[in-house]
Amino acid sequence: MKGLRTWAWILFFGSLWGINELVSGEILFRNQVLSASVWLSAWAFFILAVARGIINKPGTSALIAGIAAVFKMVNAPPFFCHLLAIFLLGVGFDVAASLLIKEGRKTALRQGLSGVLGAYGGYALFALLITYIIRYQYWVNGGAAKVLNHIFVAGSLAAAVSAFLVPLGYMVGSLGWPVLERHPRWSSIGAAAGLVILWTLGRMTG
């Protein structure tokens, strides 16, 4: 049962990230908010950090990112570059967190650094892959200047915000999970109810 409950919460966090991409992303981009993608990334890193405070295992962050991408793909017109960016953001954080936030080494400094490195890693992976491997025309036309701007300007903004949000999210997860575990039935019900609500909202929004 504990394994099923853990999976339910992983699905919940991925769906929570996905609904934010749908709702907040639409609001931010429609109103042409400056650095809109950075604010979406900041929320993503907070969710990933909360989840990592609960399930501190390699691969979980990438899995949550994959679920978020699927959520957005199912509930909105598929812009595959956006879906790739979501997934690679999770991969970048997963690698950084797996190296830095290990048992017995969960200091706020390491947590913040995992946010910084995860942001740079995710942004770099996406920019390099979409431009030089996939060769998506919009990015190819922008050339090296666009790649460098994405990594070192947008990536730096995301890294700065994540340095504060990741330790906060990790604290929320690590303090909140023991409370949920004292009431496993309600924890399972809460995760299941949250999933139903989020996917219902996703279908209504999409």
Residue frames as qw, qx, qy, qz and C-alpha x, y, z in Angstrom:
[[0.000, 0.883, 0.469, 0.000, 0.00, 0.00, 0.00],
 [0.315, -0.761, 0.090, 0.560, 2.82, 2.40, 0.80],
 [0.382, -0.102, 0.592, 0.703, 4.24, 1.92, -2.70],
 [0.151, 0.626, 0.671, 0.368, 0.87, 2.65, -4.29],
 [0.186, -0.909, -0.287, 0.239, 0.47, 5.74, -2.12],
 [0.392, -0.528, 0.310, 0.687, 3.90, 6.98, -3.15],
 [0.296, 0.208, 0.680, 0.638, 3.00, 6.52, -6.81],
 [0.015, 0.812, 0.577, 0.089, -0.25, 8.39, -6.27],
 [0.245, -0.862, -0.048, 0.441, 1.66, 11.37, -4.89],
 [0.385, -0.238, 0.526, 0.720, 4.17, 11.27, -7.76],
 [0.181, 0.508, 0.701, 0.467, 1.23, 11.39, -10.18],
 [0.138, -0.888, -0.405, 0.167, -0.28, 14.22, -8.14],
 [0.325, -0.680, 0.167, 0.636, 2.87, 16.35, -8.25],
 [0.319, 0.022, 0.643, 0.696, 3.28, 15.79, -11.99],
 [0.060, 0.680, 0.667, 0.298, -0.34, 16.76, -12.58],
 [0.238, -0.859, -0.241, 0.384, 0.03, 19.81, -10.33],
 [0.311, -0.418, 0.395, 0.757, 2.96, 20.97, -12.44],
 [0.222, 0.289, 0.749, 0.554, 0.94, 20.23, -15.58],
 [0.017, -0.824, -0.566, -0.022, -2.12, 22.27, -14.53],
 [0.256, -0.772, 0.007, 0.582, 0.16, 25.20, -13.73],
 [0.302, -0.134, 0.588, 0.739, 1.64, 25.01, -17.22],
 [0.105, 0.551, 0.737, 0.377, -1.90, 25.15, -18.62],
 [0.164, -0.880, -0.443, 0.047, -3.43, 27.86, -16.45],
 [0.344, -0.789, 0.083, 0.502, -0.55, 30.09, -15.37],
 [0.460, -0.092, 0.555, 0.687, 1.25, 29.60, -18.67],
 [0.200, 0.652, 0.612, 0.400, -1.78, 30.79, -20.60],
 [0.193, -0.938, -0.250, 0.141, -2.15, 33.86, -18.38],
 [0.466, -0.619, 0.258, 0.577, 1.54, 34.77, -18.46],
 [0.404, 0.029, 0.607, 0.684, 2.03, 34.35, -22.20],
 [0.144, 0.744, 0.595, 0.269, -1.30, 35.97, -23.14],
 [0.187, -0.967, -0.132, 0.108, -0.37, 39.05, -21.13],
 [0.633, 0.613, -0.207, 0.426, 3.20, 38.98, -22.46],
 [0.594, -0.794, 0.131, 0.021, 4.70, 38.93, -18.97],
 [0.278, 0.773, -0.563, 0.086, 8.45, 39.43, -19.06],
 [0.117, 0.376, -0.901, 0.181, 10.40, 36.17, -18.59],
 [0.795, -0.154, 0.003, -0.586, 7.17, 34.17, -18.38],
 [0.861, 0.128, -0.491, 0.003, 8.98, 30.85, -18.81],
 [0.270, 0.353, -0.657, 0.608, 11.21, 31.66, -15.82],
 [0.482, -0.248, 0.386, -0.746, 8.21, 32.00, -13.50],
 [0.919, 0.028, -0.189, -0.344, 6.83, 28.71, -14.76],
 [0.679, 0.296, -0.603, 0.295, 10.22, 27.11, -14.14],
 [0.070, -0.392, 0.574, -0.715, 10.33, 28.53, -10.62],
 [0.760, -0.161, 0.194, -0.599, 7.00, 26.92, -9.78],
 [0.898, 0.201, -0.381, -0.087, 8.21, 23.67, -11.33],
 [0.438, 0.370, -0.662, 0.483, 11.33, 23.62, -9.17],
 [0.393, -0.327, 0.472, -0.718, 9.28, 24.28, -6.05],
 [0.906, -0.014, -0.018, -0.422, 7.03, 21.29, -6.87],
 [0.795, 0.313, -0.497, 0.150, 10.05, 19.10, -7.63],
 [0.141, 0.428, -0.642, 0.620, 11.67, 20.11, -4.34],
 [0.656, -0.247, 0.320, -0.638, 8.53, 19.32, -2.32],
 [0.953, 0.122, -0.180, -0.209, 8.37, 15.92, -4.00],
 [0.610, 0.412, -0.577, 0.353, 12.07, 15.35, -3.36],
 [0.224, -0.438, 0.561, -0.666, 11.53, 16.12, 0.31],
 [0.842, -0.086, 0.240, -0.476, 9.05, 13.24, 0.32],
 [0.961, 0.149, 0.213, 0.096, 10.69, 10.75, -2.07],
 [0.052, -0.858, 0.450, 0.245, 14.41, 11.42, -2.28],
 [0.774, -0.022, 0.594, 0.218, 15.24, 8.88, -4.97],
 [0.066, -0.376, 0.550, 0.743, 17.02, 9.31, -8.32],
 [0.018, 0.206, 0.847, 0.490, 14.63, 9.32, -11.23],
 [0.020, 0.631, 0.717, -0.295, 11.58, 10.64, -9.39],
 [0.049, 0.650, 0.031, -0.758, 12.01, 14.24, -10.57],
 [0.084, 0.217, -0.688, -0.687, 12.36, 13.20, -14.22],
 [0.025, -0.358, -0.928, -0.099, 9.30, 10.99, -13.80],
 [0.046, 0.691, 0.485, -0.534, 7.26, 13.88, -12.37],
 [0.079, 0.522, -0.306, -0.792, 8.39, 16.05, -15.29],
 [0.040, -0.022, -0.877, -0.479, 7.31, 13.34, -17.73],
 [0.009, 0.564, 0.809, -0.168, 3.86, 13.21, -16.11],
 [0.050, 0.680, 0.161, -0.714, 3.61, 17.02, -16.32],
 [0.069, 0.326, -0.589, -0.736, 4.46, 16.88, -20.03],
 [0.044, -0.266, -0.930, -0.249, 1.85, 14.17, -20.64],
 [0.027, 0.641, 0.606, -0.470, -0.73, 16.19, -18.68],
 [0.116, 0.618, -0.106, -0.770, -0.13, 19.21, -20.89],
 [0.048, 0.155, -0.793, -0.588, -0.05, 17.14, -24.09],
 [0.005, -0.402, -0.915, -0.037, -3.42, 15.54, -23.28],
 [0.032, -0.745, -0.558, 0.363, -5.14, 18.73, -22.18],
 [0.107, 0.827, -0.083, -0.545, -3.79, 21.32, -24.64],
 [0.745, 0.658, -0.112, -0.021, -2.65, 21.55, -28.26],
 [0.867, -0.298, 0.134, 0.376, 0.75, 19.82, -28.33],
 [0.273, 0.904, -0.314, 0.093, 3.68, 22.20, -28.71],
 [0.956, -0.049, -0.210, 0.200, 6.42, 19.63, -28.61],
 [0.424, 0.483, -0.359, 0.676, 9.22, 22.08, -27.87],
 [0.421, -0.576, 0.249, -0.654, 7.36, 23.10, -24.69],
 [0.952, -0.249, -0.047, -0.174, 6.86, 19.46, -23.71],
 [0.807, 0.253, -0.305, 0.439, 10.57, 18.79, -24.25],
 [0.086, 0.595, -0.337, 0.724, 11.49, 21.83, -22.14],
 [0.708, -0.502, 0.131, -0.479, 9.31, 20.58, -19.28],
 [0.987, -0.084, -0.120, 0.060, 10.84, 17.12, -19.34],
 [0.670, 0.372, -0.296, 0.570, 14.44, 18.32, -19.57],
 [0.212, -0.677, 0.276, -0.649, 13.90, 20.73, -16.69],
 [0.868, -0.402, 0.124, -0.265, 12.99, 17.72, -14.56],
 [0.925, 0.172, -0.162, 0.299, 15.99, 15.78, -15.85],
 [0.324, 0.621, -0.316, 0.640, 18.34, 18.65, -15.01],
 [0.471, -0.606, 0.309, -0.561, 17.00, 18.90, -11.48],
 [0.979, -0.168, -0.036, -0.112, 17.01, 15.12, -11.07],
 [0.778, 0.326, -0.294, 0.450, 20.71, 14.88, -11.86],
 [0.080, 0.601, -0.354, 0.712, 21.62, 17.79, -9.56],
 [0.665, -0.492, 0.201, -0.524, 19.45, 16.59, -6.67],
 [0.988, -0.042, -0.150, 0.015, 20.67, 13.00, -6.98],
 [0.651, 0.365, -0.347, 0.568, 24.26, 14.20, -6.65],
 [0.079, 0.457, -0.331, 0.822, 23.78, 16.83, -3.95],
 [0.579, -0.357, 0.235, -0.695, 20.75, 15.95, -1.81],
 [0.637, 0.047, -0.769, 0.003, 21.66, 12.57, -0.42],
 [0.730, -0.603, -0.319, -0.054, 20.84, 11.03, 2.94],
 [0.692, -0.489, -0.116, 0.518, 22.83, 12.78, 5.65],
 [0.356, -0.123, 0.207, 0.903, 23.73, 15.69, 3.33],
 [0.070, 0.706, 0.638, 0.298, 20.45, 17.56, 3.10],
 [0.258, -0.454, -0.216, 0.825, 21.68, 21.03, 4.00],
 [0.316, 0.839, 0.305, -0.322, 19.92, 24.14, 2.71],
 [0.023, -0.708, 0.475, 0.522, 23.10, 25.08, 0.84],
 [0.245, -0.083, 0.903, 0.342, 23.12, 21.79, -1.06],
 [0.338, 0.603, 0.713, -0.122, 19.40, 22.10, -1.74],
 [0.194, 0.870, 0.030, -0.453, 19.80, 25.62, -3.10],
 [0.097, -0.543, 0.675, 0.490, 22.77, 24.57, -5.20],
 [0.360, 0.198, 0.894, 0.181, 20.74, 21.71, -6.66],
 [0.332, 0.796, 0.435, -0.256, 18.17, 24.30, -7.77],
 [0.060, 0.815, -0.319, -0.480, 20.86, 26.45, -9.38],
 [0.171, -0.334, 0.844, 0.383, 22.54, 23.56, -11.18],
 [0.402, 0.398, 0.824, -0.031, 19.20, 22.02, -12.10],
 [0.328, 0.839, 0.205, -0.382, 18.09, 25.27, -13.73],
 [0.074, 0.711, -0.537, -0.447, 21.28, 25.72, -15.73],
 [0.288, -0.132, 0.926, 0.204, 21.33, 22.04, -16.63],
 [0.436, 0.540, 0.705, -0.149, 17.71, 21.94, -17.77],
 [0.310, 0.865, 0.021, -0.394, 17.99, 25.15, -19.78],
 [0.037, -0.614, 0.680, 0.399, 21.27, 24.07, -21.38],
 [0.401, 0.070, 0.907, 0.107, 19.99, 20.60, -22.26],
 [0.456, 0.686, 0.528, -0.208, 16.92, 22.05, -23.93],
 [0.223, 0.868, -0.168, -0.410, 18.67, 24.83, -25.87],
 [0.115, -0.513, 0.777, 0.347, 21.45, 22.59, -27.17],
 [0.407, 0.162, 0.897, 0.051, 19.18, 19.67, -28.03],
 [0.438, 0.727, 0.465, -0.253, 16.44, 21.70, -29.76],
 [0.210, 0.868, -0.238, -0.383, 18.97, 23.72, -31.76],
 [0.092, 0.634, -0.727, -0.247, 21.74, 21.32, -32.72],
 [0.246, -0.045, 0.968, 0.009, 20.21, 17.85, -32.52],
 [0.392, 0.570, 0.695, -0.195, 16.50, 18.25, -33.30],
 [0.223, -0.024, 0.377, 0.899, 17.24, 21.39, -35.34],
 [0.119, 0.758, 0.619, -0.165, 13.89, 23.06, -34.76],
 [0.438, 0.566, 0.262, 0.648, 13.86, 25.91, -37.28],
 [0.231, -0.931, -0.135, -0.247, 12.87, 28.67, -34.86],
 [0.653, -0.693, 0.202, 0.231, 15.90, 27.89, -32.71],
 [0.744, 0.109, 0.330, 0.571, 18.24, 27.20, -35.62],
 [0.269, 0.792, 0.229, 0.499, 17.42, 30.64, -37.03],
 [0.388, -0.916, 0.036, -0.092, 18.31, 32.21, -33.69],
 [0.644, 0.517, -0.441, 0.351, 21.69, 30.52, -33.73],
 [0.598, -0.040, -0.563, 0.569, 24.27, 30.58, -30.97],
 [0.062, -0.292, 0.212, -0.931, 23.07, 33.97, -29.67],
 [0.689, -0.342, -0.195, -0.608, 19.64, 32.54, -28.87],
 [0.833, -0.132, -0.516, 0.150, 21.17, 29.46, -27.23],
 [0.429, 0.106, -0.454, 0.774, 23.48, 31.54, -25.05],
 [0.296, -0.339, 0.071, -0.890, 20.69, 33.94, -24.11],
 [0.795, -0.319, -0.349, -0.380, 18.46, 31.06, -23.07],
 [0.791, -0.123, -0.490, 0.345, 21.14, 29.43, -20.93],
 [0.479, -0.026, -0.347, 0.806, 22.86, 32.42, -19.36],
 [0.195, -0.238, 0.041, -0.951, 20.08, 35.04, -19.19],
 [0.739, -0.295, -0.235, -0.558, 16.84, 33.09, -18.70],
 [0.810, -0.082, -0.550, 0.185, 18.75, 30.25, -17.04],
 [0.312, 0.167, -0.483, 0.801, 20.42, 32.62, -14.60],
 [0.427, -0.306, 0.070, -0.848, 17.07, 34.14, -13.62],
 [0.859, -0.214, -0.355, -0.301, 15.59, 30.67, -13.06],
 [0.688, 0.064, -0.566, 0.450, 18.67, 29.63, -11.10],
 [0.037, 0.290, -0.378, 0.879, 18.49, 32.69, -8.83],
 [0.647, -0.288, -0.009, -0.705, 14.83, 32.08, -7.98],
 [0.888, -0.069, -0.444, -0.096, 15.36, 28.33, -7.57],
 [0.415, 0.281, -0.624, 0.599, 18.19, 28.89, -5.08],
 [0.272, -0.187, 0.456, -0.826, 15.54, 30.14, -2.64],
 [0.763, -0.034, -0.088, -0.640, 12.51, 28.07, -3.68],
 [0.731, 0.141, -0.668, -0.025, 14.16, 24.65, -3.66],
 [0.211, 0.104, -0.768, 0.595, 15.18, 24.71, 0.04],
 [0.456, -0.023, 0.284, -0.843, 11.71, 26.02, 0.88],
 [0.796, 0.095, -0.343, -0.490, 10.01, 23.28, -1.12],
 [0.570, 0.163, -0.780, 0.203, 12.26, 20.61, 0.33],
 [0.057, -0.102, 0.657, -0.745, 11.38, 21.79, 3.85],
 [0.648, 0.022, 0.048, -0.760, 7.65, 21.69, 3.06],
 [0.795, 0.140, -0.528, -0.262, 7.93, 18.15, 1.73],
 [0.481, 0.165, -0.775, 0.376, 10.14, 16.74, 4.48],
 [0.166, -0.053, 0.579, -0.796, 8.00, 18.27, 7.27],
 [0.646, 0.074, -0.012, -0.760, 4.64, 17.52, 5.68],
 [0.641, 0.158, -0.707, -0.252, 5.17, 13.90, 4.69],
 [0.190, 0.024, -0.882, 0.430, 5.51, 12.49, 8.25],
 [0.401, 0.138, 0.387, -0.819, 2.16, 14.12, 9.07],
 [0.702, 0.231, -0.333, -0.586, 0.53, 12.46, 6.06],
 [0.500, 0.200, -0.842, 0.019, 2.12, 9.12, 6.92],
 [0.136, -0.017, 0.766, -0.628, 0.50, 9.17, 10.34],
 [0.600, 0.382, 0.418, -0.566, -2.83, 9.05, 8.50],
 [0.224, -0.181, 0.796, 0.533, -2.08, 6.76, 5.52],
 [0.288, 0.542, 0.787, 0.068, -5.72, 6.25, 4.55],
 [0.135, 0.906, 0.240, -0.322, -6.37, 9.99, 4.35],
 [0.200, -0.595, 0.504, 0.593, -3.06, 10.47, 2.57],
 [0.287, 0.111, 0.854, 0.420, -4.17, 8.03, -0.14],
 [0.199, 0.748, 0.630, -0.065, -7.62, 9.58, -0.37],
 [0.041, -0.854, 0.017, 0.518, -6.10, 13.07, -0.61],
 [0.215, -0.377, 0.658, 0.616, -3.75, 12.09, -3.42],
 [0.244, 0.348, 0.857, 0.292, -6.54, 10.34, -5.35],
 [0.112, 0.842, 0.476, -0.227, -8.96, 13.24, -4.86],
 [0.121, -0.740, 0.238, 0.618, -6.29, 15.71, -5.93],
 [0.260, -0.105, 0.779, 0.561, -5.67, 13.74, -9.11],
 [0.208, 0.600, 0.763, 0.120, -9.36, 13.67, -10.00],
 [0.006, 0.889, 0.232, -0.394, -9.68, 17.42, -9.39],
 [0.194, -0.604, 0.433, 0.640, -6.55, 18.32, -11.37],
 [0.232, 0.062, 0.823, 0.514, -7.43, 16.17, -14.39],
 [0.161, 0.734, 0.658, -0.047, -10.99, 17.44, -14.34],
 [0.044, -0.865, -0.008, 0.499, -9.71, 21.01, -14.33],
 [0.274, -0.363, 0.636, 0.623, -7.28, 20.12, -17.07],
 [0.251, 0.377, 0.820, 0.351, -10.04, 18.81, -19.32],
 [0.067, 0.866, 0.459, -0.188, -12.17, 21.87, -18.59],
 [0.165, -0.790, 0.196, 0.557, -9.28, 24.25, -19.28],
 [0.381, -0.218, 0.702, 0.561, -7.92, 22.51, -22.36]]
